[in-house]
Amino acid sequence: MANGPIVQSASGSYQVDERLTRGVISRRFWAYLVDLIVIAIWSAIVCVAIFMLGFLTFGLGWALFALVPLTAILYNAVTIGGSAQATVGMRFAGLKVVDAVTGGRPSGLAAAVHALLFYVAVSTFILWACDILLGLFRDDRRFAHDVLTGLMVIRAS
């Protein structure tokens, strides 16, 4: 019985279809580079809006600049939790995100936590290296933040 990327074997255990995870790590790298550009543009637009709002509120709106880093997490939550199940970069690289157990679409909350854990890992080299190393040694190519959130990045069909 097949359920997306998850295949049930004759013994009843579940395994990931290897064809869907081949080459995913290198594609994720290119997807991340594209997403950095998209997030930078989105953050610049948000900064301009906050700057203008600050004038209208006599400087009070400028406190919202502290929330600008959340635009990356919101971007991931909306795009991964949406119908495409992928960020702009992931679509460019031919990837999508699925729930590792059901093979279905991830929730917006799971996508937001997934992004938060990723950006925490990227902020320190040791965590980031451990995150990537786990993916290199796993058959399903899932990074640590994928495993913790129960999500999986696969090739889009």
C-alpha positions as CSV (number, residue, x, y, z in Angstrom):
1,M,0.0,0.0,0.0
2,A,1.5,3.4,-1.0
3,N,0.7,6.6,0.6
4,G,2.7,9.3,-1.1
5,P,6.4,8.9,-0.2
6,I,5.6,6.3,2.4
7,V,5.5,2.7,1.2
8,Q,4.2,-0.2,3.3
9,S,6.3,-3.4,2.9
10,A,4.9,-6.9,3.1
11,S,6.0,-7.2,6.7
12,G,3.8,-4.2,7.6
13,S,6.6,-1.8,8.3
14,Y,6.8,1.6,6.6
15,Q,9.7,2.8,4.4
16,V,10.4,5.8,2.3
17,D,10.5,5.4,-1.5
18,E,14.2,6.1,-2.2
19,R,13.5,7.6,-5.7
20,L,11.8,10.6,-4.0
21,T,14.8,11.3,-1.7
22,R,17.6,10.9,-4.2
23,G,19.6,14.2,-4.6
24,V,17.4,16.1,-2.1
25,I,20.3,17.5,0.0
26,S,22.0,19.2,-2.9
27,R,18.7,20.5,-4.2
28,R,17.9,21.9,-0.7
29,F,21.2,23.9,-0.8
30,W,20.1,25.7,-4.1
31,A,16.6,26.1,-2.8
32,Y,17.9,27.8,0.3
33,L,20.0,30.3,-1.8
34,V,16.9,31.3,-3.8
35,D,14.8,31.6,-0.6
36,L,17.5,33.9,0.9
37,I,16.9,36.3,-2.0
38,V,13.1,36.1,-1.7
39,I,13.3,36.6,2.1
40,A,15.6,39.6,1.7
41,I,13.2,41.2,-0.7
42,W,10.2,40.5,1.5
43,S,12.1,41.8,4.5
44,A,13.0,45.0,2.7
45,I,9.4,45.6,1.8
46,V,8.4,45.1,5.4
47,C,11.1,47.4,6.6
48,V,9.9,50.2,4.3
49,A,6.3,49.7,5.5
50,I,7.4,49.9,9.1
51,F,9.5,53.0,8.4
52,M,6.5,54.7,6.9
53,L,4.3,53.5,9.8
54,G,6.8,55.0,12.2
55,F,6.2,58.5,10.8
56,L,2.4,58.1,11.0
57,T,2.6,57.0,14.6
58,F,5.2,59.6,15.7
59,G,7.9,56.9,16.1
60,L,5.9,54.3,18.0
61,G,5.7,52.0,14.9
62,W,9.4,51.8,14.6
63,A,9.3,49.3,17.5
64,L,8.0,46.8,15.0
65,F,11.5,46.6,13.5
66,A,12.2,44.0,16.2
67,L,9.8,41.7,14.5
68,V,11.4,41.8,11.0
69,P,13.3,38.5,11.6
70,L,10.0,36.7,11.9
71,T,9.3,37.4,8.3
72,A,11.5,34.4,7.4
73,I,9.5,32.1,9.6
74,L,6.2,33.5,8.4
75,Y,7.3,33.0,4.8
76,N,8.1,29.4,5.4
77,A,4.9,28.7,7.4
78,V,2.7,30.2,4.6
79,T,4.5,28.6,1.7
80,I,5.3,25.2,3.1
81,G,1.9,25.0,4.8
82,G,0.2,26.1,1.6
83,S,-1.1,24.1,-1.3
84,A,2.3,23.9,-3.1
85,Q,3.9,22.5,0.1
86,A,7.1,24.3,-0.9
87,T,8.9,27.7,-0.7
88,V,9.7,29.5,-3.9
89,G,13.3,28.1,-3.7
90,M,12.0,24.6,-3.2
91,R,9.7,24.9,-6.2
92,F,12.6,26.2,-8.2
93,A,14.7,23.1,-7.1
94,G,11.8,20.6,-7.7
95,L,11.2,19.8,-4.0
96,K,8.2,19.8,-1.6
97,V,7.6,19.1,2.0
98,V,5.3,16.3,3.3
99,D,4.3,14.9,6.7
100,A,6.7,12.0,7.2
101,V,4.1,9.7,8.6
102,T,1.1,10.3,6.4
103,G,2.7,11.7,3.3
104,G,0.2,14.5,3.3
105,R,0.4,18.3,3.5
106,P,2.1,19.7,6.6
107,S,0.3,22.2,8.8
108,G,1.2,25.8,9.0
109,L,2.3,25.4,12.6
110,A,4.6,22.4,11.7
111,A,6.1,24.5,8.9
112,A,6.7,27.4,11.2
113,V,8.4,25.3,13.8
114,H,10.4,23.6,11.1
115,A,11.7,27.0,9.9
116,L,12.4,28.2,13.4
117,L,14.5,25.1,14.2
118,F,16.3,25.5,10.9
119,Y,17.2,29.1,11.6
120,V,18.3,28.3,15.1
121,A,20.6,25.6,13.7
122,V,22.0,27.9,11.1
123,S,22.8,30.5,13.7
124,T,25.5,28.3,15.3
125,F,27.9,26.3,13.2
126,I,27.9,23.2,15.4
127,L,24.2,22.8,15.4
128,W,24.0,23.4,11.7
129,A,26.8,20.8,11.1
130,C,25.0,18.2,13.3
131,D,21.7,19.0,11.5
132,I,23.3,18.4,8.0
133,L,25.4,15.4,9.2
134,L,22.3,13.6,10.3
135,G,20.8,14.0,6.9
136,L,23.9,12.6,5.2
137,F,23.8,9.4,7.2
138,R,20.0,8.8,7.1
139,D,18.5,6.7,4.2
140,D,15.6,9.2,3.9
141,R,17.9,12.2,3.9
142,R,16.0,14.0,6.7
143,F,17.9,16.6,8.6
144,A,17.5,16.9,12.4
145,H,14.9,19.7,12.2
146,D,13.0,17.5,9.8
147,V,13.0,14.6,12.2
148,L,12.0,16.8,15.2
149,T,9.0,18.2,13.4
150,G,7.9,15.0,11.6
151,L,8.4,16.5,8.2
152,M,10.3,15.3,5.1
153,V,11.6,17.0,2.0
154,I,11.1,15.0,-1.2
155,R,11.3,15.5,-4.9
156,A,8.1,17.0,-6.3
157,S,6.6,14.8,-9.0
